[in-house]
Amino acid sequence: MTNELELQLKGYGLTTAQILYRMPDHPSFLQTYIWQHYDIAPDFPEMKSFLKFWQESLEGPLHSVRYVHRKLISASDWRALKGEFIIN
């Protein structure tokens, strides 16, 4: 299995965040950054870790963060195989 599928089976969903930040040289201008990663709702440890890294390591101060989260595989979408048909 791929790493993404393993994460989805463990309950991870795709999180997309729109990050607005102030440019270091021109604080009156806002710049947009899109971040996307597999994460677990409602705690979002991956996104919190990334935002912590941003605040500690990058110069552009955060203005706001908007995010959406979607589980790509839910319990109703995943079923065990009960049979197999071989054609030819």
Stockholm file with secondary structure:
# STOCKHOLM 1.0

chainA/1-88         MTNELELQLKGYGLTTAQILYRMPDHPSFLQTYIWQHYDIAPDFPEMKSFLKFWQESLEGPLHSVRYVHRKLISASDWRALKGEFIIN
#=GR chainA/1-88 SS CCHHHHHHHTTCEEEEEEEEEECSSCTTCEEEEEEEEEECTTTCHHHHHHHHHHHHHCSSCEEEEEEEEECSSCTTTCCCCCCCCCCC
#=GC SS_cons        CCHHHHHHHTTCEEEEEEEEEECSSCTTCEEEEEEEEEECTTTCHHHHHHHHHHHHHCSSCEEEEEEEEECSSCTTTCCCCCCCCCCC
//
